[in-house]
Amino acid sequence: MAHKNQVGGMEKNESLSPVLYSKSDLKEDSLQWVEEPLSGQVFMVLSMDNNCSATSFDMELCAEKLQSLGVQVAADQWRRLIQDAVLKPEVRRYMFYNSRAFQIAIAVVFYVSLWTNMYSTVQLCSFGRYWEASVLVTLAALAVTVVVILIINRRQRKINMNTDVRLAAVNEIFIKHSLILGITDVLDGPHNILQLWFVHFRPERCLQSLSAHITDLQRTRQVGLRHSLDQLCVVMETVVRPDSGTEEKTLCEESPLLSSGVTLNKKPVTCNELLHLVPEGPAEVMAQQLLVIFSGCYVRLLATGRLPRAKARGHLEHSSMPCLCQFIQTTVLNTHWS
């Protein structure tokens, strides 16, 4: 039987049994073993130290655990997708700069800088020599710092295009096997630990409900629906490919009169294009695309306890948390679930 280690991963054992564990309300002391998985239950958590570039997720353990549950997915395929999604050096650097450890450091630096500047400014005034001025400066700097932290935390509740959306390709594969993935970070002393969460999720009822909701919006609020979906876009850098005639003419015009024997390595001309993540189409296709795109964000908020309480009963049998279709309807489509 597999069990949970100190950093939230699953230790390797000789005999892996198809037993799942759930985190009720996502608390460490509330682990309970169940035989029948329910939507929203945590299946596995893989951990790695983001401070060490040589570390990675235990993919061998992940492959064995998936195989023990009968999830028939080509290991090379999802390993490559996870590698491209979260294990590239530039992505890991981005996650470190957006981690809790880095945010705490930035908050401390911001508070000290703000306090120093405000105190120096107050000293220029006549009342700056009294001790009450120092207390006033301290309270003002502390209040501004708290506001900045709250704004950062509020932004973290939204989808992150650089991390959550990068897991969409992996979730597109695993959602067919009733699994969705998300990534979070935690502090373990001086170490920033990345955690890859595997959550059991049955998409059938959410897909049916979300498809019906989109169909209704297409009939009653077409403009509002398109406006909401237009916010979901990424900037893609594409190489400009001129036609053959223009390219030959350019080469002729730019060729030197005297051959120097040196080949000039020119960088390709690129341009930025806006790519809509959810293009216009049938309601079921749009709903499926939304479920895949927001799976990573949903798991991240579920694991960190940042999901809002559901006003109505959703498709999570064991929890009062909103299901994925409820989350999409309230945060993306700006409508209430009924």
DRENLUMMAR-944827 format. One record per residue (C-alpha): residue number from 1; residue in three letters; chain; x, y, z. Coordinates in steps of 0.5 Angstrom, whole numbers. Example, Ala and Ser with C-alpha at 12.3 -4.5 7.8 and 13.67 -1.06 7.14 Angstrom:
2
{k: 1	r: ALA	c: A	east: 25	north: -9	up: 16}
{k: 2	r: SER	c: A	east: 27	north: -2	up: 14}
This chain:
338
{k: 1	r: MET	c: A	east: 0	north: 0	up: 0}
{k: 2	r: ALA	c: A	east: 3	north: 7	up: -2}
{k: 3	r: HIS	c: A	east: 3	north: 12	up: 3}
{k: 4	r: LYS	c: A	east: 4	north: 20	up: 4}
{k: 5	r: ASN	c: A	east: 11	north: 22	up: 5}
{k: 6	r: GLN	c: A	east: 13	north: 29	up: 9}
{k: 7	r: VAL	c: A	east: 13	north: 33	up: 2}
{k: 8	r: GLY	c: A	east: 6	north: 31	up: 0}
{k: 9	r: GLY	c: A	east: 9	north: 26	up: -5}
{k: 10	r: MET	c: A	east: 8	north: 18	up: -5}
{k: 11	r: GLU	c: A	east: 13	north: 14	up: -3}
{k: 12	r: LYS	c: A	east: 15	north: 8	up: -7}
{k: 13	r: ASN	c: A	east: 13	north: 1	up: -5}
{k: 14	r: GLU	c: A	east: 14	north: -6	up: -8}
{k: 15	r: SER	c: A	east: 6	north: -8	up: -8}
{k: 16	r: LEU	c: A	east: 2	north: -2	up: -11}
{k: 17	r: SER	c: A	east: -5	north: -3	up: -10}
{k: 18	r: PRO	c: A	east: -11	north: 0	up: -13}
{k: 19	r: VAL	c: A	east: -13	north: 4	up: -7}
{k: 20	r: LEU	c: A	east: -14	north: 12	up: -7}
{k: 21	r: TYR	c: A	east: -14	north: 17	up: -1}
{k: 22	r: SER	c: A	east: -18	north: 23	up: -1}
{k: 23	r: LYS	c: A	east: -16	north: 29	up: 3}
{k: 24	r: SER	c: A	east: -23	north: 32	up: 6}
{k: 25	r: ASP	c: A	east: -23	north: 39	up: 6}
{k: 26	r: LEU	c: A	east: -15	north: 38	up: 4}
{k: 27	r: LYS	c: A	east: -12	north: 38	up: 11}
{k: 28	r: GLU	c: A	east: -6	north: 34	up: 13}
{k: 29	r: ASP	c: A	east: -10	north: 30	up: 19}
{k: 30	r: SER	c: A	east: -16	north: 28	up: 15}
{k: 31	r: LEU	c: A	east: -13	north: 23	up: 11}
{k: 32	r: GLN	c: A	east: -18	north: 17	up: 10}
{k: 33	r: TRP	c: A	east: -18	north: 11	up: 5}
{k: 34	r: VAL	c: A	east: -23	north: 9	up: 0}
{k: 35	r: GLU	c: A	east: -24	north: 4	up: -5}
{k: 36	r: GLU	c: A	east: -29	north: 8	up: -9}
{k: 37	r: PRO	c: A	east: -26	north: 14	up: -12}
{k: 38	r: LEU	c: A	east: -31	north: 20	up: -12}
{k: 39	r: SER	c: A	east: -30	north: 27	up: -16}
{k: 40	r: GLY	c: A	east: -25	north: 32	up: -13}
{k: 41	r: GLN	c: A	east: -21	north: 26	up: -9}
{k: 42	r: VAL	c: A	east: -14	north: 27	up: -9}
{k: 43	r: PHE	c: A	east: -11	north: 21	up: -12}
{k: 44	r: MET	c: A	east: -3	north: 22	up: -12}
{k: 45	r: VAL	c: A	east: 1	north: 28	up: -11}
{k: 46	r: LEU	c: A	east: 8	north: 28	up: -14}
{k: 47	r: SER	c: A	east: 14	north: 33	up: -11}
{k: 48	r: MET	c: A	east: 20	north: 36	up: -13}
{k: 49	r: ASP	c: A	east: 25	north: 41	up: -10}
{k: 50	r: ASN	c: A	east: 25	north: 47	up: -15}
{k: 51	r: ASN	c: A	east: 31	north: 50	up: -12}
{k: 52	r: CYS	c: A	east: 35	north: 45	up: -15}
{k: 53	r: SER	c: A	east: 35	north: 44	up: -22}
{k: 54	r: ALA	c: A	east: 37	north: 37	up: -22}
{k: 55	r: THR	c: A	east: 31	north: 35	up: -19}
{k: 56	r: SER	c: A	east: 25	north: 32	up: -22}
{k: 57	r: PHE	c: A	east: 18	north: 29	up: -21}
{k: 58	r: ASP	c: A	east: 18	north: 21	up: -20}
{k: 59	r: MET	c: A	east: 15	north: 19	up: -26}
{k: 60	r: GLU	c: A	east: 17	north: 12	up: -25}
{k: 61	r: LEU	c: A	east: 12	north: 12	up: -19}
{k: 62	r: CYS	c: A	east: 7	north: 16	up: -23}
{k: 63	r: ALA	c: A	east: 7	north: 11	up: -29}
{k: 64	r: GLU	c: A	east: 7	north: 5	up: -24}
{k: 65	r: LYS	c: A	east: 1	north: 8	up: -20}
{k: 66	r: LEU	c: A	east: -3	north: 10	up: -26}
{k: 67	r: GLN	c: A	east: -2	north: 3	up: -29}
{k: 68	r: SER	c: A	east: -4	north: 0	up: -22}
{k: 69	r: LEU	c: A	east: -11	north: 3	up: -23}
{k: 70	r: GLY	c: A	east: -12	north: 1	up: -31}
{k: 71	r: VAL	c: A	east: -10	north: 8	up: -34}
{k: 72	r: GLN	c: A	east: -8	north: 6	up: -41}
{k: 73	r: VAL	c: A	east: -4	north: 12	up: -43}
{k: 74	r: ALA	c: A	east: 3	north: 12	up: -47}
{k: 75	r: ALA	c: A	east: 8	north: 14	up: -41}
{k: 76	r: ASP	c: A	east: 13	north: 17	up: -47}
{k: 77	r: GLN	c: A	east: 7	north: 22	up: -49}
{k: 78	r: TRP	c: A	east: 5	north: 24	up: -42}
{k: 79	r: ARG	c: A	east: 12	north: 25	up: -39}
{k: 80	r: ARG	c: A	east: 14	north: 29	up: -45}
{k: 81	r: LEU	c: A	east: 8	north: 34	up: -44}
{k: 82	r: ILE	c: A	east: 9	north: 34	up: -37}
{k: 83	r: GLN	c: A	east: 16	north: 36	up: -39}
{k: 84	r: ASP	c: A	east: 14	north: 41	up: -44}
{k: 85	r: ALA	c: A	east: 9	north: 44	up: -39}
{k: 86	r: VAL	c: A	east: 13	north: 45	up: -32}
{k: 87	r: LEU	c: A	east: 20	north: 42	up: -32}
{k: 88	r: LYS	c: A	east: 23	north: 47	up: -37}
{k: 89	r: PRO	c: A	east: 28	north: 51	up: -34}
{k: 90	r: GLU	c: A	east: 25	north: 58	up: -36}
{k: 91	r: VAL	c: A	east: 18	north: 55	up: -33}
{k: 92	r: ARG	c: A	east: 21	north: 53	up: -27}
{k: 93	r: ARG	c: A	east: 24	north: 60	up: -26}
{k: 94	r: TYR	c: A	east: 18	north: 63	up: -27}
{k: 95	r: MET	c: A	east: 14	north: 59	up: -22}
{k: 96	r: PHE	c: A	east: 20	north: 61	up: -17}
{k: 97	r: TYR	c: A	east: 19	north: 68	up: -18}
{k: 98	r: ASN	c: A	east: 11	north: 67	up: -17}
{k: 99	r: SER	c: A	east: 12	north: 62	up: -11}
{k: 100	r: ARG	c: A	east: 10	north: 64	up: -4}
{k: 101	r: ALA	c: A	east: 18	north: 64	up: -2}
{k: 102	r: PHE	c: A	east: 19	north: 70	up: -7}
{k: 103	r: GLN	c: A	east: 13	north: 74	up: -5}
{k: 104	r: ILE	c: A	east: 15	north: 74	up: 2}
{k: 105	r: ALA	c: A	east: 21	north: 76	up: 0}
{k: 106	r: ILE	c: A	east: 19	north: 82	up: -4}
{k: 107	r: ALA	c: A	east: 14	north: 84	up: 1}
{k: 108	r: VAL	c: A	east: 19	north: 85	up: 6}
{k: 109	r: VAL	c: A	east: 23	north: 89	up: 1}
{k: 110	r: PHE	c: A	east: 17	north: 93	up: -1}
{k: 111	r: TYR	c: A	east: 16	north: 94	up: 7}
{k: 112	r: VAL	c: A	east: 23	north: 96	up: 8}
{k: 113	r: SER	c: A	east: 23	north: 101	up: 2}
{k: 114	r: LEU	c: A	east: 17	north: 104	up: 3}
{k: 115	r: TRP	c: A	east: 18	north: 105	up: 11}
{k: 116	r: THR	c: A	east: 25	north: 108	up: 9}
{k: 117	r: ASN	c: A	east: 22	north: 113	up: 4}
{k: 118	r: MET	c: A	east: 16	north: 115	up: 8}
{k: 119	r: TYR	c: A	east: 20	north: 116	up: 14}
{k: 120	r: SER	c: A	east: 25	north: 120	up: 10}
{k: 121	r: THR	c: A	east: 20	north: 125	up: 8}
{k: 122	r: VAL	c: A	east: 17	north: 126	up: 14}
{k: 123	r: GLN	c: A	east: 23	north: 128	up: 17}
{k: 124	r: LEU	c: A	east: 23	north: 134	up: 13}
{k: 125	r: CYS	c: A	east: 17	north: 136	up: 16}
{k: 126	r: SER	c: A	east: 17	north: 140	up: 23}
{k: 127	r: PHE	c: A	east: 13	north: 134	up: 26}
{k: 128	r: GLY	c: A	east: 17	north: 129	up: 24}
{k: 129	r: ARG	c: A	east: 22	north: 129	up: 30}
{k: 130	r: TYR	c: A	east: 16	north: 127	up: 35}
{k: 131	r: TRP	c: A	east: 16	north: 119	up: 36}
{k: 132	r: GLU	c: A	east: 8	north: 119	up: 34}
{k: 133	r: ALA	c: A	east: 11	north: 120	up: 27}
{k: 134	r: SER	c: A	east: 15	north: 114	up: 27}
{k: 135	r: VAL	c: A	east: 9	north: 110	up: 29}
{k: 136	r: LEU	c: A	east: 4	north: 113	up: 24}
{k: 137	r: VAL	c: A	east: 10	north: 112	up: 18}
{k: 138	r: THR	c: A	east: 10	north: 104	up: 21}
{k: 139	r: LEU	c: A	east: 2	north: 104	up: 21}
{k: 140	r: ALA	c: A	east: 2	north: 107	up: 14}
{k: 141	r: ALA	c: A	east: 7	north: 103	up: 11}
{k: 142	r: LEU	c: A	east: 4	north: 96	up: 14}
{k: 143	r: ALA	c: A	east: -3	north: 98	up: 11}
{k: 144	r: VAL	c: A	east: 0	north: 99	up: 4}
{k: 145	r: THR	c: A	east: 4	north: 93	up: 4}
{k: 146	r: VAL	c: A	east: -2	north: 89	up: 7}
{k: 147	r: VAL	c: A	east: -6	north: 92	up: 1}
{k: 148	r: VAL	c: A	east: -1	north: 89	up: -4}
{k: 149	r: ILE	c: A	east: -1	north: 82	up: -1}
{k: 150	r: LEU	c: A	east: -8	north: 82	up: -2}
{k: 151	r: ILE	c: A	east: -8	north: 84	up: -9}
{k: 152	r: ILE	c: A	east: -3	north: 79	up: -11}
{k: 153	r: ASN	c: A	east: -7	north: 74	up: -7}
{k: 154	r: ARG	c: A	east: -13	north: 76	up: -11}
{k: 155	r: ARG	c: A	east: -10	north: 75	up: -18}
{k: 156	r: GLN	c: A	east: -7	north: 68	up: -16}
{k: 157	r: ARG	c: A	east: -14	north: 66	up: -16}
{k: 158	r: LYS	c: A	east: -15	north: 67	up: -23}
{k: 159	r: ILE	c: A	east: -12	north: 63	up: -29}
{k: 160	r: ASN	c: A	east: -5	north: 63	up: -30}
{k: 161	r: MET	c: A	east: -3	north: 63	up: -37}
{k: 162	r: ASN	c: A	east: 4	north: 61	up: -36}
{k: 163	r: THR	c: A	east: 3	north: 55	up: -32}
{k: 164	r: ASP	c: A	east: -5	north: 53	up: -31}
{k: 165	r: VAL	c: A	east: -6	north: 53	up: -39}
{k: 166	r: ARG	c: A	east: 1	north: 49	up: -40}
{k: 167	r: LEU	c: A	east: -2	north: 43	up: -37}
{k: 168	r: ALA	c: A	east: -8	north: 43	up: -42}
{k: 169	r: ALA	c: A	east: -5	north: 39	up: -46}
{k: 170	r: VAL	c: A	east: -4	north: 34	up: -41}
{k: 171	r: ASN	c: A	east: -11	north: 34	up: -38}
{k: 172	r: GLU	c: A	east: -13	north: 33	up: -45}
{k: 173	r: ILE	c: A	east: -11	north: 26	up: -45}
{k: 174	r: PHE	c: A	east: -12	north: 25	up: -37}
{k: 175	r: ILE	c: A	east: -19	north: 27	up: -37}
{k: 176	r: LYS	c: A	east: -21	north: 22	up: -42}
{k: 177	r: HIS	c: A	east: -19	north: 17	up: -36}
{k: 178	r: SER	c: A	east: -22	north: 21	up: -30}
{k: 179	r: LEU	c: A	east: -16	north: 25	up: -28}
{k: 180	r: ILE	c: A	east: -14	north: 32	up: -28}
{k: 181	r: LEU	c: A	east: -8	north: 35	up: -26}
{k: 182	r: GLY	c: A	east: -5	north: 42	up: -23}
{k: 183	r: ILE	c: A	east: 1	north: 44	up: -20}
{k: 184	r: THR	c: A	east: 2	north: 48	up: -13}
{k: 185	r: ASP	c: A	east: 8	north: 51	up: -9}
{k: 186	r: VAL	c: A	east: 9	north: 50	up: -2}
{k: 187	r: LEU	c: A	east: 15	north: 52	up: 3}
{k: 188	r: ASP	c: A	east: 19	north: 47	up: 7}
{k: 189	r: GLY	c: A	east: 24	north: 51	up: 11}
{k: 190	r: PRO	c: A	east: 28	north: 55	up: 6}
{k: 191	r: HIS	c: A	east: 26	north: 50	up: 0}
{k: 192	r: ASN	c: A	east: 21	north: 52	up: -5}
{k: 193	r: ILE	c: A	east: 17	north: 45	up: -7}
{k: 194	r: LEU	c: A	east: 13	north: 44	up: -13}
{k: 195	r: GLN	c: A	east: 7	north: 39	up: -12}
{k: 196	r: LEU	c: A	east: 4	north: 36	up: -18}
{k: 197	r: TRP	c: A	east: -3	north: 34	up: -16}
{k: 198	r: PHE	c: A	east: -7	north: 28	up: -19}
{k: 199	r: VAL	c: A	east: -15	north: 29	up: -18}
{k: 200	r: HIS	c: A	east: -20	north: 24	up: -20}
{k: 201	r: PHE	c: A	east: -26	north: 28	up: -24}
{k: 202	r: ARG	c: A	east: -31	north: 25	up: -28}
{k: 203	r: PRO	c: A	east: -33	north: 30	up: -34}
{k: 204	r: GLU	c: A	east: -39	north: 27	up: -36}
{k: 205	r: ARG	c: A	east: -44	north: 31	up: -32}
{k: 206	r: CYS	c: A	east: -40	north: 37	up: -32}
{k: 207	r: LEU	c: A	east: -39	north: 37	up: -40}
{k: 208	r: GLN	c: A	east: -47	north: 36	up: -40}
{k: 209	r: SER	c: A	east: -49	north: 41	up: -36}
{k: 210	r: LEU	c: A	east: -44	north: 46	up: -39}
{k: 211	r: SER	c: A	east: -46	north: 45	up: -46}
{k: 212	r: ALA	c: A	east: -53	north: 46	up: -44}
{k: 213	r: HIS	c: A	east: -51	north: 52	up: -41}
{k: 214	r: ILE	c: A	east: -47	north: 55	up: -47}
{k: 215	r: THR	c: A	east: -53	north: 53	up: -51}
{k: 216	r: ASP	c: A	east: -57	north: 57	up: -47}
{k: 217	r: LEU	c: A	east: -52	north: 63	up: -47}
{k: 218	r: GLN	c: A	east: -51	north: 63	up: -55}
{k: 219	r: ARG	c: A	east: -59	north: 64	up: -56}
{k: 220	r: THR	c: A	east: -60	north: 69	up: -50}
{k: 221	r: ARG	c: A	east: -53	north: 72	up: -49}
{k: 222	r: GLN	c: A	east: -49	north: 71	up: -55}
{k: 223	r: VAL	c: A	east: -45	north: 78	up: -55}
{k: 224	r: GLY	c: A	east: -44	north: 77	up: -47}
{k: 225	r: LEU	c: A	east: -41	north: 70	up: -48}
{k: 226	r: ARG	c: A	east: -37	north: 72	up: -54}
{k: 227	r: HIS	c: A	east: -34	north: 78	up: -50}
{k: 228	r: SER	c: A	east: -32	north: 73	up: -44}
{k: 229	r: LEU	c: A	east: -29	north: 68	up: -48}
{k: 230	r: ASP	c: A	east: -25	north: 73	up: -52}
{k: 231	r: GLN	c: A	east: -21	north: 74	up: -45}
{k: 232	r: LEU	c: A	east: -18	north: 67	up: -46}
{k: 233	r: CYS	c: A	east: -13	north: 68	up: -51}
{k: 234	r: VAL	c: A	east: -5	north: 68	up: -51}
{k: 235	r: VAL	c: A	east: 0	north: 71	up: -55}
{k: 236	r: MET	c: A	east: 4	north: 66	up: -60}
{k: 237	r: GLU	c: A	east: 10	north: 68	up: -64}
{k: 238	r: THR	c: A	east: 10	north: 66	up: -71}
{k: 239	r: VAL	c: A	east: 15	north: 66	up: -76}
{k: 240	r: VAL	c: A	east: 13	north: 71	up: -82}
{k: 241	r: ARG	c: A	east: 14	north: 67	up: -89}
{k: 242	r: PRO	c: A	east: 14	north: 71	up: -95}
{k: 243	r: ASP	c: A	east: 12	north: 68	up: -101}
{k: 244	r: SER	c: A	east: 17	north: 65	up: -106}
{k: 245	r: GLY	c: A	east: 17	north: 71	up: -111}
{k: 246	r: THR	c: A	east: 18	north: 76	up: -105}
{k: 247	r: GLU	c: A	east: 24	north: 72	up: -102}
{k: 248	r: GLU	c: A	east: 28	north: 71	up: -108}
{k: 249	r: LYS	c: A	east: 27	north: 79	up: -110}
{k: 250	r: THR	c: A	east: 30	north: 80	up: -103}
{k: 251	r: LEU	c: A	east: 35	north: 75	up: -103}
{k: 252	r: CYS	c: A	east: 38	north: 79	up: -110}
{k: 253	r: GLU	c: A	east: 37	north: 86	up: -107}
{k: 254	r: GLU	c: A	east: 41	north: 84	up: -100}
{k: 255	r: SER	c: A	east: 46	north: 80	up: -104}
{k: 256	r: PRO	c: A	east: 53	north: 83	up: -103}
{k: 257	r: LEU	c: A	east: 56	north: 86	up: -110}
{k: 258	r: LEU	c: A	east: 63	north: 82	up: -108}
{k: 259	r: SER	c: A	east: 63	north: 75	up: -105}
{k: 260	r: SER	c: A	east: 66	north: 75	up: -98}
{k: 261	r: GLY	c: A	east: 66	north: 68	up: -97}
{k: 262	r: VAL	c: A	east: 62	north: 69	up: -91}
{k: 263	r: THR	c: A	east: 55	north: 67	up: -90}
{k: 264	r: LEU	c: A	east: 51	north: 71	up: -86}
{k: 265	r: ASN	c: A	east: 46	north: 68	up: -81}
{k: 266	r: LYS	c: A	east: 40	north: 72	up: -81}
{k: 267	r: LYS	c: A	east: 35	north: 71	up: -75}
{k: 268	r: PRO	c: A	east: 28	north: 69	up: -78}
{k: 269	r: VAL	c: A	east: 23	north: 75	up: -78}
{k: 270	r: THR	c: A	east: 17	north: 74	up: -73}
{k: 271	r: CYS	c: A	east: 11	north: 77	up: -71}
{k: 272	r: ASN	c: A	east: 6	north: 76	up: -65}
{k: 273	r: GLU	c: A	east: -1	north: 73	up: -66}
{k: 274	r: LEU	c: A	east: -7	north: 73	up: -61}
{k: 275	r: LEU	c: A	east: -9	north: 66	up: -61}
{k: 276	r: HIS	c: A	east: -16	north: 65	up: -58}
{k: 277	r: LEU	c: A	east: -16	north: 59	up: -53}
{k: 278	r: VAL	c: A	east: -24	north: 57	up: -54}
{k: 279	r: PRO	c: A	east: -26	north: 59	up: -61}
{k: 280	r: GLU	c: A	east: -33	north: 59	up: -64}
{k: 281	r: GLY	c: A	east: -36	north: 53	up: -65}
{k: 282	r: PRO	c: A	east: -41	north: 47	up: -63}
{k: 283	r: ALA	c: A	east: -43	north: 48	up: -55}
{k: 284	r: GLU	c: A	east: -41	north: 41	up: -53}
{k: 285	r: VAL	c: A	east: -34	north: 43	up: -57}
{k: 286	r: MET	c: A	east: -33	north: 49	up: -53}
{k: 287	r: ALA	c: A	east: -35	north: 46	up: -46}
{k: 288	r: GLN	c: A	east: -30	north: 41	up: -47}
{k: 289	r: GLN	c: A	east: -25	north: 46	up: -49}
{k: 290	r: LEU	c: A	east: -27	north: 50	up: -43}
{k: 291	r: LEU	c: A	east: -26	north: 44	up: -38}
{k: 292	r: VAL	c: A	east: -19	north: 42	up: -41}
{k: 293	r: ILE	c: A	east: -17	north: 49	up: -40}
{k: 294	r: PHE	c: A	east: -19	north: 50	up: -33}
{k: 295	r: SER	c: A	east: -17	north: 44	up: -30}
{k: 296	r: GLY	c: A	east: -10	north: 46	up: -28}
{k: 297	r: CYS	c: A	east: -13	north: 52	up: -25}
{k: 298	r: TYR	c: A	east: -19	north: 48	up: -21}
{k: 299	r: VAL	c: A	east: -14	north: 43	up: -18}
{k: 300	r: ARG	c: A	east: -9	north: 49	up: -16}
{k: 301	r: LEU	c: A	east: -15	north: 53	up: -12}
{k: 302	r: LEU	c: A	east: -18	north: 46	up: -10}
{k: 303	r: ALA	c: A	east: -11	north: 44	up: -7}
{k: 304	r: THR	c: A	east: -10	north: 51	up: -4}
{k: 305	r: GLY	c: A	east: -17	north: 51	up: -1}
{k: 306	r: ARG	c: A	east: -18	north: 58	up: -5}
{k: 307	r: LEU	c: A	east: -24	north: 55	up: -9}
{k: 308	r: PRO	c: A	east: -31	north: 59	up: -7}
{k: 309	r: ARG	c: A	east: -36	north: 56	up: -3}
{k: 310	r: ALA	c: A	east: -42	north: 53	up: -8}
{k: 311	r: LYS	c: A	east: -49	north: 56	up: -7}
{k: 312	r: ALA	c: A	east: -52	north: 50	up: -10}
{k: 313	r: ARG	c: A	east: -50	north: 43	up: -10}
{k: 314	r: GLY	c: A	east: -46	north: 41	up: -15}
{k: 315	r: HIS	c: A	east: -43	north: 35	up: -18}
{k: 316	r: LEU	c: A	east: -38	north: 33	up: -12}
{k: 317	r: GLU	c: A	east: -42	north: 28	up: -8}
{k: 318	r: HIS	c: A	east: -37	north: 29	up: -2}
{k: 319	r: SER	c: A	east: -36	north: 36	up: -1}
{k: 320	r: SER	c: A	east: -39	north: 43	up: -1}
{k: 321	r: MET	c: A	east: -34	north: 46	up: -6}
{k: 322	r: PRO	c: A	east: -36	north: 48	up: -13}
{k: 323	r: CYS	c: A	east: -35	north: 43	up: -19}
{k: 324	r: LEU	c: A	east: -31	north: 45	up: -25}
{k: 325	r: CYS	c: A	east: -37	north: 47	up: -29}
{k: 326	r: GLN	c: A	east: -40	north: 51	up: -23}
{k: 327	r: PHE	c: A	east: -33	north: 54	up: -23}
{k: 328	r: ILE	c: A	east: -33	north: 56	up: -30}
{k: 329	r: GLN	c: A	east: -40	north: 59	up: -30}
{k: 330	r: THR	c: A	east: -38	north: 64	up: -25}
{k: 331	r: THR	c: A	east: -31	north: 66	up: -26}
{k: 332	r: VAL	c: A	east: -31	north: 65	up: -34}
{k: 333	r: LEU	c: A	east: -38	north: 66	up: -36}
{k: 334	r: ASN	c: A	east: -40	north: 71	up: -31}
{k: 335	r: THR	c: A	east: -47	north: 67	up: -29}
{k: 336	r: HIS	c: A	east: -49	north: 63	up: -23}
{k: 337	r: TRP	c: A	east: -50	north: 56	up: -23}
{k: 338	r: SER	c: A	east: -57	north: 53	up: -23}
